[in-house]
Every structure is written in C-alpha cells, then in structure tokens.
Amino acid sequence: MSVAASLDRVDFSYGQLQVLFEVSLEVRAGEILGLLGTNGAGKSTVLRVLSGLEPPSSGTVHLCGEDVTGIPAEVLVGRGLAMVPGGKAMFPDLTVRESLEIGCYLVPRFERAGRIARELDRFPRLAERLTSQSGSLSGGEQQQLAIAKALLLDPSVLCIDELSLGLAPIVVESLLATVREVNAAGTTVVVVEQSLNIAAGLCDRAVFLEKGTIRFEGNPRELLSRGDIARSVFLGAENRKAG
C-alpha cells in the first residue's frame, strides 16, 4: 500500500517546552488512521505538524512522497491536504452560506455552486441553517460546517482534530457515518480521537502517543485488551457534553 503522508523523526517544541520526540509514522493511502492519547500527549501537535500548521523543530514531513517540511498549511491545501482544526474554528459572524462560499476559495468558480450543493446534501441540517450565523450553531452543527468546508476542496488527505469531543452520541454517529462515506470514496483520513471505543469502530489503524512519543501502533481493537493503555483513554461517552 502506498504512503499518503508521513513524519520521519520529528521533534517539536513550543518555545522551551519540547512536546514531540523523534515521532515517525506513516499514513497509508486509503486508510483511516486514529491518533490517540491522553490530554497533552502530542496527538493534536502531530496533526498540526503533518498539515503544515506548525513547522517541525527537526525531522521531515512528506505528502505523497514529496518532502513538504516547513511548507505552510495554506499551500498544502492546494496539494490535497485539508485540516479540520479542533475547536470548530470559524468566523462566528458569517452565515453558514458565507462560510461555505469562503471555503471554496481554491475551487474553480464554475464548480463552486455544485460543491456547496453536494455538502448541503451531505449535511441537511446545514441547509436548514443556511442563513444563520455560524456562531449560533450547536457544537454538532459547527463540526458539520467545519468538515463540510474541508470537503469542499476534495482533499486526498483529510485531517480532523477532535472529531467527537463534547458532542452528543447521536451527533457522533452521524459524523462517523460521514467519515466512513468519505473514506470509502477514496479519501485518506487522519483523526485525533479521545474515545478508544470510537477509534476501535472507525479506524483501520491507531497510533497511541504518550508524552510526545509513540507507544503503540497497530489495530485499534488490540488497545481494548491493553489495560495499561485503555485506562488512560476515555472508553465511553459518559463524559461527553451534548452538542
């Protein structure tokens, strides 16, 4: 299987605080890869480095076999890598329609209406809230909007930070179905996830990080039998907030 993206011996620091230590991983084309770990383990930082939001302190980043180390996210988007950042990052005063239109900035003008219609069909609730300000949406609706904006660009690699955090189970199930659908259509997906149960049901492989290093890589279902790791990951949805 070909490699869609990779990190090789990546270190990363926030100022004097080093948070990644020689992290190496491969994202295989066509898979769903889960990044797991406790808060502060470095999983979101891995995603930020992979997507070009942060340059590594050392090491290399590759996308489709090309060295893209230090190339910023706005350039990598044009090369097929889209990022859904944690926190549902958006412009709260823009309407849903305006947010989607801005999300089409790299799409040829004659294709924009069709792509927006496709995403509204994928997320019917957004069609109902088309004239609402993005900041007035529920957490689940904001996550749908963030994912829809990324999918407008037809990425070959889709990175999602904190897919299900704080969302109601029924919303999570809908988002998981969307991720599976997008992946089945050929998009490689990398997702940061807190719930081991969700990762086990969604991901083909998982990488478990602890204190900035990779502690486990393989089938996420194997983690369910690893008590030492499972105890440090949220196994259920009981602590999730409604979204």
C-alpha positions in Angstrom: 0.0 0.0 0.0 1.3 3.4 -0.9 2.0 6.1 1.7 -0.1 9.2 1.6 1.8 11.2 4.2 4.5 10.6 6.8 6.6 12.1 9.6 10.2 11.0 10.0 12.0 11.6 13.3 10.0 14.7 14.0 10.7 16.8 17.1 8.6 19.8 18.0 8.7 22.4 20.8 6.6 25.2 21.9 9.3 27.6 23.0 11.4 25.8 25.5 8.9 23.0 26.0 9.5 20.0 23.8 6.3 18.1 23.1 7.3 15.7 20.3 10.3 13.4 20.5 11.5 11.7 17.2 8.0 10.8 16.1 7.9 8.7 12.9 4.7 7.5 11.4 3.2 6.6 8.0 -0.4 7.3 6.8 -1.3 4.7 4.3 -3.3 5.8 1.3 -7.0 4.9 1.7 -7.0 4.2 5.4 -8.5 5.9 8.4 -5.7 6.4 10.9 -6.5 7.3 14.5 -4.2 9.4 16.7 -5.0 8.5 20.4 -3.6 9.6 23.7 -4.3 11.4 26.9 -4.5 15.2 27.0 -1.1 16.7 26.4 0.3 13.5 24.8 1.0 15.4 21.5 -1.6 13.9 19.2 -3.0 17.3 18.1 0.5 18.6 17.6 1.3 15.7 15.3 -1.7 16.6 13.2 -0.7 20.3 13.2 2.8 19.4 12.0 1.5 17.0 9.4 -0.9 19.6 8.0 1.6 22.4 7.9 0.1 24.5 10.7 3.4 24.1 12.6 6.9 23.5 11.2 8.8 20.7 13.0 11.8 21.7 15.1 13.6 18.8 13.3 12.7 15.9 11.1 10.8 15.7 7.9 7.3 15.7 6.6 6.2 14.1 3.4 3.0 14.3 1.4 2.5 11.8 -1.4 6.3 11.1 -1.5 7.2 14.8 -1.7 9.2 16.5 1.1 6.9 19.3 2.3 8.7 20.1 5.5 8.1 23.7 6.5 5.6 24.3 3.7 2.6 26.1 5.3 -0.9 24.8 5.5 -2.4 27.2 3.0 0.0 25.7 0.4 -0.6 22.1 1.4 -4.3 22.6 1.0 -3.7 23.2 -2.7 -1.8 19.9 -2.8 -4.6 17.9 -1.4 -4.3 18.0 2.4 -7.2 19.6 4.3 -7.4 20.2 8.0 -10.4 20.4 10.3 -8.9 22.1 13.4 -10.0 21.5 16.9 -12.4 24.0 18.4 -14.6 24.2 15.3 -12.5 27.2 14.1 -14.7 29.6 12.1 -15.9 33.1 11.7 -18.9 33.3 14.1 -20.5 36.4 12.4 -20.6 34.8 9.0 -23.7 32.9 7.9 -23.4 29.2 7.0 -23.7 30.1 3.3 -21.0 32.7 3.6 -18.7 30.3 5.4 -19.2 27.7 2.7 -18.6 30.3 -0.1 -15.3 31.3 1.6 -14.4 27.6 1.9 -14.4 27.4 -1.9 -11.6 29.9 -2.4 -9.4 27.3 -4.2 -12.3 25.8 -6.2 -12.8 27.0 -9.8 -15.6 29.5 -9.9 -17.8 27.4 -12.2 -17.6 24.4 -9.7 -18.4 26.2 -6.5 -22.2 26.1 -6.6 -22.1 22.3 -7.3 -19.7 21.6 -4.5 -21.7 23.6 -2.0 -24.9 21.8 -3.0 -23.1 18.5 -2.5 -22.1 19.3 1.0 -25.5 20.6 1.9 -26.9 17.3 0.7 -24.4 15.5 2.8 -25.3 17.7 5.9 -29.1 18.5 5.6 -29.0 20.4 8.9 -26.7 22.9 7.4 -29.1 23.5 4.6 -31.8 24.3 7.2 -29.4 26.8 8.9 -28.0 28.4 5.7 -28.8 32.0 6.7 -27.9 31.5 10.4 -24.7 32.9 11.8 -22.1 30.3 12.3 -21.6 31.3 15.9 -25.2 30.5 16.7 -24.9 26.8 15.6 -24.8 24.0 18.1 -21.5 22.2 18.6 -22.5 19.4 16.3 -23.6 21.8 13.6 -20.3 23.7 13.9 -18.4 20.4 13.4 -20.5 19.6 10.4 -19.7 23.0 9.0 -16.0 22.6 9.6 -16.0 19.2 7.9 -18.1 20.5 5.0 -15.7 23.3 4.4 -12.7 20.9 4.3 -14.6 18.6 1.9 -15.4 21.4 -0.5 -11.7 21.2 -1.6 -12.0 17.4 -2.5 -8.8 16.6 -0.4 -6.9 13.4 -0.9 -5.9 13.5 2.8 -8.4 14.8 5.4 -7.1 15.6 8.9 -9.7 16.0 11.7 -8.7 17.2 15.2 -11.0 16.1 18.0 -13.8 14.6 15.8 -16.2 13.8 18.6 -15.1 15.8 21.7 -18.1 17.3 23.5 -20.7 16.0 21.1 -23.9 14.0 21.8 -23.8 10.3 20.8 -26.4 10.8 18.1 -24.3 13.6 16.5 -21.2 11.5 16.8 -22.8 8.6 15.0 -23.8 10.8 12.1 -20.2 12.2 11.8 -18.7 8.7 11.9 -21.0 7.7 9.1 -19.8 10.7 7.1 -16.2 9.9 7.7 -16.7 6.3 6.6 -18.5 7.5 3.4 -15.8 10.0 2.6 -13.1 7.3 3.2 -15.0 4.8 1.1 -14.9 7.3 -1.8 -11.1 7.3 -1.7 -10.1 10.0 0.8 -7.4 9.1 3.3 -8.4 10.2 6.8 -6.3 11.0 9.9 -8.4 11.7 13.0 -7.5 12.7 16.6 -9.9 10.9 18.9 -10.2 10.7 22.7 -12.5 7.7 22.8 -10.9 4.3 22.3 -14.3 2.7 21.6 -15.0 5.2 18.8 -11.5 4.7 17.3 -11.8 0.9 17.5 -15.0 1.1 15.5 -13.8 3.6 13.0 -10.1 3.4 12.3 -8.1 0.8 10.4 -5.0 1.6 12.4 -4.2 3.6 15.5 -1.2 5.4 16.9 -1.1 5.9 20.7 1.0 8.7 21.9 2.3 9.3 25.4 4.4 12.2 26.5 5.3 13.0 22.9 6.4 9.6 21.8 4.6 6.7 20.1 3.9 3.9 22.5 1.7 1.7 20.3 0.9 1.4 16.6 -1.5 -1.1 15.1 -5.1 -2.4 15.1 -7.0 -0.1 17.5 -9.0 -3.1 18.7 -5.9 -4.5 20.3 -5.8 -1.5 22.5 -9.1 -2.6 24.1 -7.2 -5.5 25.7 -4.3 -3.4 26.8 -5.4 -2.3 30.3 -2.3 -0.2 30.8 -3.2 2.0 27.8 -7.0 1.7 27.9 -7.1 3.1 31.4 -5.6 6.3 30.2 -8.1 6.8 27.3 -11.7 7.7 27.5 -13.5 4.5 26.9 -17.1 5.8 26.8 -19.2 8.8 26.1 -20.4 9.4 29.6 -18.3 12.5 30.0 -19.2 14.0 26.6 -21.3 17.1 26.5 -24.4 17.4 24.4 -23.7 19.1 21.1 
